[in-house]
Amino acid sequence: MSNTVKHLENLCVIHVDFDIWSGQTRLSPDDFKLGEGGKIPSEKVAQLGSKKICDPAKLKGFHRLKTETRRLLLRHGMPFMNGFAVPASKTDTICDELNKISAEYESLKQDFVSGYNNAVEEWILENPEYESTIRAGALPKSAVEKRIGFEYQIFMIQPISDDDPTAENLNRKIESLGGDLLDEVTEEAQNFFSKNLSGREECSIATRNTLKKIRDKVDGLSFLDSSFIPLVNLLDETLRGYEQHAHGRFIRAPFFYQVVAATLIMGDRKRLQEYAEGAVTLAGMAETVTPGHSRNDSNSSDDTTAQTQPEGDSNEVDGDVPYEPLSSDERQEMVVNTELETAQPEEGLSDDNPTISETSQEDLEADMDRFFEQFSSSDEAPASEQAVAEESETHPETVEVAQPVAVEPETHPVMPETEEEEDFFF
């Protein structure tokens, strides 16, 4: 037995037929007054070749029931062959609802027909200048009654053999129902997300009703495609969570983000296929949409950086922070770069005699340390021999330096004079 036959055995097609009188009749030449003092009837009474015989608002009940019927059938099935394909297992439930609609429709019809003549007279009172036009177009009550009605029929499609030329076309139409249903689910999920979840941290428990309707429809038509079963399971899991994690009238974290994850899976056909294949999981998707899910990674990175930072590069010097000193690596690079730019090797020196180069570099590093230490102890540099001596006691590792040159009080202190300093800085 082909898949087409199996599907047809599980499907019913429901046709509904609504007859709703428009409350209008055609305009006739006598309805137009031309020449001096003539005018075209206003749009309230006449429009596009027709004229209203009564207030259109009195017909709204019929249109409401027509919309309600369409929503009922779409809740269980899909448009198919000028009707609605619904699961055969749902026909009893659908017929009960259609019978209620039919009874209400008939009641509205009798009320309207019995009050039809009064409705025409009320319309004339509202538009007295068009009295003759309205009376000329008014239909008899019996004619109006025939133009209002509602009925429905249910059909089972007779299976045909695969050899029938029309089998391929019918099979294609039935298979397209599955794709149409997936498109409808993704659209519903996208609308649900933007309306109830996007930019929020909680949602109402009433949103469960929307997911329940999607679940019931997919479950009823799941025989069309086996890939619908994982989708039904996804919705069942989410719906159970509503009962377990509700906080009063709201759904809050962490389950709220599981609802978000389930909706995002349903809102993308590719992601939905990956979920059916096991490549995407609800727990994994929920983790990615939960705020701060990657925060631990960034924190661990920051902690690692803090642990590996050298302890000796602290910006604090004796409790004061007059400036932000260079690191030892930066000072080393500054010494080496300056040595390369300013110090020219003497003749006869080569890489074979590294002793002289090493001694010169050590002296330069010591001078650099003394220079930066003058500004790290306080905001004001020492301006006398006593200050220099105190600084030497504070930093015992500093080498002995020559006496500083006396300077004016308002100038900055002069650095110790050494031949190598002059070579380096000047």
C-alpha positions as semicolon CSV with decimal commas, in nm:
position;residue;x (nm);y (nm);z (nm)
1;M;0,000;0,000;0,000
2;S;0,146;0,337;-0,107
3;N;0,193;0,632;0,125
4;T;-0,081;0,815;-0,064
5;V;-0,338;0,549;0,024
6;K;-0,226;0,547;0,387
7;H;-0,261;0,924;0,408
8;L;-0,602;0,926;0,243
9;E;-0,733;0,673;0,493
10;N;-0,644;0,915;0,772
11;L;-0,783;1,227;0,606
12;C;-1,125;1,383;0,572
13;V;-1,206;1,689;0,363
14;I;-1,466;1,932;0,499
15;H;-1,638;2,182;0,273
16;V;-1,829;2,471;0,428
17;D;-2,071;2,692;0,239
18;F;-2,176;3,031;0,373
19;D;-2,444;3,242;0,204
20;I;-2,450;3,592;0,347
21;W;-2,662;3,858;0,187
22;S;-2,461;4,174;0,132
23;G;-2,753;4,405;0,205
24;Q;-2,701;4,565;-0,135
25;T;-2,866;4,573;-0,476
26;R;-2,747;4,704;-0,810
27;L;-2,774;5,068;-0,896
28;S;-3,015;5,154;-1,176
29;P;-3,006;5,455;-1,410
30;D;-3,292;5,612;-1,217
31;D;-3,069;5,625;-0,907
32;F;-2,852;5,895;-1,068
33;K;-2,975;6,253;-1,090
34;L;-2,785;6,438;-1,359
35;G;-2,814;6,792;-1,491
36;E;-2,892;7,101;-1,288
37;G;-2,909;7,018;-0,918
38;G;-2,820;6,654;-0,980
39;K;-2,559;6,460;-0,780
40;I;-2,415;6,113;-0,740
41;P;-2,531;5,920;-0,432
42;S;-2,283;5,931;-0,144
43;E;-2,059;5,633;-0,068
44;K;-2,261;5,567;0,244
45;V;-2,552;5,454;0,026
46;A;-2,398;5,364;-0,310
47;Q;-2,058;5,223;-0,402
48;L;-1,913;5,060;-0,715
49;G;-2,243;5,001;-0,889
50;S;-2,437;4,886;-0,581
51;K;-2,652;5,050;-0,316
52;K;-2,715;4,954;0,044
53;I;-3,075;4,872;0,140
54;C;-3,011;4,848;0,516
55;D;-2,740;4,915;0,771
56;P;-2,446;4,672;0,701
57;A;-2,376;4,654;1,076
58;K;-2,686;4,432;1,113
59;L;-2,507;4,162;0,909
60;K;-2,185;4,150;1,117
61;G;-2,301;3,845;1,315
62;F;-2,298;3,629;1,003
63;H;-1,945;3,735;0,912
64;R;-1,829;3,666;1,269
65;L;-1,953;3,308;1,251
66;K;-1,786;3,260;0,913
67;T;-1,452;3,371;1,059
68;E;-1,503;3,148;1,363
69;T;-1,568;2,847;1,138
70;R;-1,253;2,905;0,938
71;R;-1,046;2,932;1,256
72;L;-1,197;2,607;1,384
73;L;-1,099;2,417;1,071
74;L;-0,752;2,569;1,055
75;R;-0,698;2,473;1,419
76;H;-0,729;2,107;1,321
77;G;-0,639;2,093;0,952
78;M;-0,502;2,256;0,639
79;P;-0,661;2,412;0,329
80;F;-0,699;2,137;0,071
81;M;-0,898;2,098;-0,253
82;N;-1,121;2,402;-0,189
83;G;-1,192;2,273;0,160
84;F;-0,999;2,172;0,469
85;A;-0,812;1,845;0,515
86;V;-0,852;1,732;0,876
87;P;-0,758;1,413;1,061
88;A;-1,033;1,155;1,037
89;S;-0,996;1,099;1,411
90;K;-1,100;1,462;1,475
91;T;-1,419;1,467;1,267
92;D;-1,655;1,403;1,557
93;T;-1,508;1,689;1,759
94;I;-1,516;1,922;1,457
95;C;-1,873;1,829;1,368
96;D;-1,991;1,908;1,721
97;E;-1,846;2,258;1,689
98;L;-1,988;2,307;1,339
99;N;-2,335;2,207;1,458
100;K;-2,319;2,472;1,730
101;I;-2,217;2,732;1,471
102;S;-2,498;2,619;1,241
103;A;-2,757;2,658;1,517
104;E;-2,636;3,006;1,606
105;Y;-2,629;3,102;1,240
106;E;-2,989;2,995;1,191
107;S;-3,096;3,194;1,496
108;L;-2,929;3,508;1,361
109;K;-3,095;3,451;1,025
110;Q;-3,445;3,432;1,173
111;D;-3,387;3,746;1,381
112;F;-3,263;3,938;1,078
113;V;-3,543;3,826;0,845
114;S;-3,812;3,907;1,097
115;G;-3,672;4,257;1,142
116;Y;-3,580;4,316;0,779
117;N;-3,860;4,562;0,694
118;N;-3,785;4,769;1,004
119;A;-3,416;4,769;0,910
120;V;-3,501;4,917;0,569
121;E;-3,716;5,191;0,725
122;E;-3,439;5,280;0,972
123;W;-3,194;5,312;0,686
124;I;-3,431;5,546;0,502
125;L;-3,458;5,766;0,811
126;E;-3,080;5,791;0,825
127;N;-3,062;5,883;0,453
128;P;-3,389;6,066;0,372
129;E;-3,250;6,230;0,058
130;Y;-3,216;5,883;-0,099
131;E;-3,552;5,742;0,012
132;S;-3,676;5,674;-0,338
133;T;-3,347;5,507;-0,435
134;I;-3,353;5,274;-0,131
135;R;-3,721;5,178;-0,166
136;A;-3,676;5,104;-0,536
137;G;-3,397;4,859;-0,464
138;A;-3,539;4,687;-0,153
139;L;-3,587;4,312;-0,196
140;P;-3,885;4,118;-0,064
141;K;-3,833;3,946;0,270
142;S;-3,866;3,601;0,109
143;A;-3,583;3,679;-0,136
144;V;-3,356;3,795;0,146
145;E;-3,424;3,478;0,346
146;K;-3,306;3,262;0,056
147;R;-2,980;3,450;0,034
148;I;-2,874;3,365;0,390
149;G;-2,767;3,013;0,482
150;F;-2,493;2,783;0,614
151;E;-2,414;2,416;0,559
152;Y;-2,115;2,184;0,556
153;Q;-2,022;1,849;0,403
154;I;-1,758;1,590;0,495
155;F;-1,590;1,377;0,229
156;M;-1,361;1,079;0,236
157;I;-1,132;1,059;-0,064
158;Q;-1,150;0,716;-0,225
159;P;-0,804;0,556;-0,254
160;I;-0,693;0,491;-0,608
161;S;-0,437;0,252;-0,744
162;D;-0,086;0,362;-0,820
163;D;-0,148;0,285;-1,187
164;D;-0,410;0,558;-1,215
165;P;-0,270;0,860;-1,409
166;T;-0,408;1,097;-1,147
167;A;-0,234;0,915;-0,858
168;E;0,091;1,106;-0,899
169;N;-0,084;1,443;-0,893
170;L;-0,289;1,349;-0,587
171;N;0,017;1,212;-0,411
172;R;0,200;1,537;-0,477
173;K;-0,086;1,741;-0,332
174;I;-0,100;1,532;-0,016
175;E;0,276;1,545;0,035
176;S;0,265;1,923;0,001
177;L;0,040;1,931;0,308
178;G;0,337;1,834;0,523
179;G;0,548;2,119;0,390
180;D;0,262;2,363;0,429
181;L;0,217;2,255;0,790
182;L;0,587;2,310;0,866
183;D;0,569;2,656;0,711
184;E;0,267;2,734;0,925
185;V;0,440;2,611;1,242
186;T;0,750;2,822;1,179
187;E;0,539;3,130;1,110
188;E;0,333;3,077;1,425
189;A;0,651;3,029;1,629
190;Q;0,808;3,346;1,493
191;N;0,497;3,548;1,573
192;F;0,479;3,391;1,919
193;F;0,842;3,480;1,988
194;S;0,817;3,844;1,876
195;K;0,489;3,899;2,063
196;N;0,552;3,717;2,391
197;L;0,925;3,643;2,438
198;S;1,154;3,884;2,257
199;G;1,332;4,125;2,493
200;R;1,164;3,981;2,803
201;E;1,268;3,784;3,108
202;E;0,926;3,630;3,180
203;C;0,600;3,546;3,006
204;S;0,240;3,484;3,105
205;I;0,119;3,130;3,168
206;A;-0,159;3,209;2,917
207;T;0,098;3,167;2,639
208;R;0,063;2,794;2,699
209;N;-0,265;2,800;2,505
210;T;-0,091;2,902;2,183
211;L;0,168;2,625;2,213
212;K;-0,107;2,375;2,297
213;K;-0,296;2,462;1,977
214;I;0,019;2,415;1,768
215;R;0,089;2,085;1,940
216;D;-0,262;1,947;1,883
217;K;-0,262;2,039;1,517
218;V;0,080;1,889;1,448
219;D;-0,011;1,577;1,642
220;G;-0,333;1,533;1,443
221;L;-0,149;1,554;1,111
222;S;0,169;1,377;1,220
223;F;0,085;1,083;0,991
224;L;0,182;1,305;0,697
225;D;0,551;1,308;0,795
226;S;0,742;1,109;1,056
227;S;0,958;1,415;1,132
228;F;0,657;1,567;1,309
229;I;0,691;1,322;1,599
230;P;1,002;1,494;1,749
231;L;0,822;1,827;1,717
232;V;0,525;1,690;1,912
233;N;0,763;1,558;2,179
234;L;0,933;1,898;2,199
235;L;0,600;2,071;2,255
236;D;0,488;1,809;2,509
237;E;0,805;1,865;2,712
238;T;0,758;2,241;2,703
239;L;0,390;2,220;2,800
240;R;0,471;1,999;3,100
241;G;0,719;2,261;3,213
242;Y;0,443;2,520;3,231
243;E;0,274;2,315;3,501
244;Q;0,596;2,248;3,694
245;H;0,764;2,590;3,683
246;A;0,483;2,845;3,697
247;H;0,531;3,132;3,945
248;G;0,177;3,248;3,997
249;R;0,064;3,384;3,662
250;F;0,412;3,400;3,510
251;I;0,689;3,180;3,377
252;R;1,032;3,300;3,488
253;A;1,394;3,189;3,459
254;P;1,535;2,936;3,422
255;F;1,239;2,761;3,255
256;F;1,149;3,079;3,064
257;Y;1,462;3,032;2,854
258;Q;1,359;2,674;2,775
259;V;1,037;2,817;2,629
260;V;1,250;3,061;2,429
261;A;1,473;2,778;2,308
262;A;1,178;2,561;2,202
263;T;1,023;2,853;2,014
264;L;1,349;2,931;1,833
265;I;1,378;2,567;1,726
266;M;1,023;2,568;1,589
267;G;1,074;2,904;1,416
268;D;1,346;2,778;1,181
269;R;1,291;2,481;0,949
270;K;1,661;2,404;0,927
271;R;1,699;2,409;1,304
272;L;1,383;2,201;1,337
273;Q;1,530;1,940;1,103
274;E;1,853;1,939;1,304
275;Y;1,651;1,887;1,620
276;A;1,471;1,590;1,462
277;E;1,811;1,443;1,368
278;G;1,955;1,502;1,716
279;A;2,211;1,762;1,606
280;V;2,034;2,028;1,817
281;T;1,903;1,967;2,169
282;L;1,660;2,167;2,377
283;A;1,904;2,186;2,670
284;G;2,186;2,307;2,447
285;M;1,969;2,570;2,281
286;A;1,838;2,687;2,621
287;E;2,196;2,733;2,743
288;T;2,286;2,953;2,447
289;V;1,989;3,186;2,497
290;T;2,028;3,216;2,875
291;P;2,191;3,552;2,962
292;G;2,547;3,514;3,088
293;H;2,592;3,159;2,960
294;S;2,943;3,252;2,833
295;R;3,028;3,471;3,132
296;N;3,216;3,193;3,306
297;D;3,452;3,164;3,015
298;S;3,533;3,534;3,019
299;N;3,574;3,535;3,398
300;S;3,810;3,243;3,388
301;S;4,013;3,423;3,124
302;D;4,033;3,732;3,344
303;D;4,129;3,523;3,645
304;T;4,404;3,355;3,450
305;T;4,539;3,691;3,341
306;A;4,537;3,817;3,698
307;Q;4,720;3,509;3,823
308;T;4,992;3,525;3,560
309;Q;5,058;3,898;3,603
310;P;5,404;3,959;3,763
311;E;5,379;4,071;4,125
312;G;5,665;4,317;4,089
313;D;5,481;4,536;3,834
314;S;5,253;4,699;4,087
315;N;5,177;5,067;4,028
316;E;5,199;5,150;4,400
317;V;5,530;5,289;4,537
318;D;5,546;5,339;4,917
319;G;5,173;5,402;4,927
320;D;5,188;5,689;4,673
321;V;5,103;5,674;4,305
322;P;5,264;5,989;4,160
323;Y;5,301;5,840;3,815
324;E;5,264;5,515;3,628
325;P;5,617;5,373;3,593
326;L;5,739;5,173;3,301
327;S;5,762;4,799;3,338
328;S;6,100;4,629;3,352
329;D;6,047;4,491;3,001
330;E;5,967;4,839;2,867
331;R;6,274;4,987;3,033
332;Q;6,489;4,706;2,899
333;E;6,356;4,768;2,549
334;M;6,416;5,142;2,587
335;V;6,777;5,082;2,692
336;V;6,847;4,842;2,409
337;N;6,684;5,061;2,142
338;T;6,867;5,372;2,258
339;E;7,198;5,187;2,275
340;L;7,153;5,073;1,919
341;E;7,068;5,422;1,798
342;T;7,329;5,627;1,986
343;A;7,618;5,401;2,082
344;Q;7,848;5,324;1,794
345;P;8,090;5,034;1,847
346;E;8,456;5,126;1,860
347;E;8,700;4,987;1,612
348;G;8,842;4,655;1,703
349;L;8,536;4,542;1,900
350;S;8,340;4,248;1,771
351;D;8,098;3,983;1,883
352;D;8,399;3,775;1,992
353;N;8,456;4,011;2,285
354;P;8,118;4,040;2,462
355;T;8,258;4,148;2,801
356;I;8,271;4,519;2,723
357;S;7,915;4,518;2,584
358;E;7,775;4,339;2,887
359;T;7,944;4,572;3,136
360;S;7,814;4,879;2,952
361;Q;7,457;4,745;2,949
362;E;7,462;4,675;3,325
363;D;7,578;5,029;3,396
364;L;7,309;5,171;3,177
365;E;7,040;4,963;3,350
366;A;7,162;5,082;3,690
367;D;7,150;5,443;3,574
368;M;6,798;5,393;3,442
369;D;6,687;5,249;3,778
370;R;6,832;5,549;3,962
371;F;6,660;5,787;3,726
372;F;6,311;5,638;3,769
373;E;6,354;5,591;4,145
374;Q;6,397;5,969;4,187
375;F;6,034;6,016;4,082
376;S;5,876;5,706;4,241
377;S;5,930;5,792;4,609
378;S;5,720;6,115;4,615
379;D;5,566;6,385;4,397
380;E;5,869;6,615;4,465
381;A;6,217;6,499;4,371
382;P;6,504;6,548;4,627
383;A;6,663;6,887;4,596
384;S;6,954;6,855;4,839
385;E;7,230;6,619;4,942
386;Q;7,025;6,506;5,242
387;A;6,740;6,400;5,016
388;V;6,975;6,205;4,797
389;A;7,126;6,034;5,102
390;E;6,779;5,945;5,234
391;E;6,691;5,801;4,898
392;S;7,007;5,592;4,901
393;E;6,913;5,454;5,243
394;T;6,562;5,374;5,126
395;H;6,696;5,184;4,828
396;P;7,006;4,999;4,944
397;E;7,040;4,823;4,613
398;T;7,102;5,152;4,432
399;V;7,469;5,209;4,347
400;E;7,651;5,511;4,485
401;V;7,624;5,817;4,265
402;A;7,811;6,142;4,236
403;Q;7,699;6,464;4,405
404;P;7,415;6,636;4,220
405;V;7,476;6,978;4,071
406;A;7,306;7,260;4,257
407;V;6,999;7,387;4,080
408;E;6,758;7,671;4,124
409;P;6,459;7,590;4,350
410;E;6,203;7,625;4,073
411;T;6,379;7,393;3,830
412;H;6,364;7,017;3,817
413;P;6,647;6,822;3,983
414;V;6,950;6,748;3,773
415;M;7,036;6,385;3,730
416;P;7,365;6,251;3,862
417;E;7,647;6,323;3,627
418;T;7,826;6,026;3,484
419;E;7,993;5,989;3,156
420;E;7,765;5,710;3,056
421;E;7,453;5,910;3,146
422;E;7,573;6,192;2,926
423;D;7,632;5,948;2,648
424;F;7,288;5,796;2,700
425;F;7,065;6,098;2,748
426;F;7,256;6,353;2,548
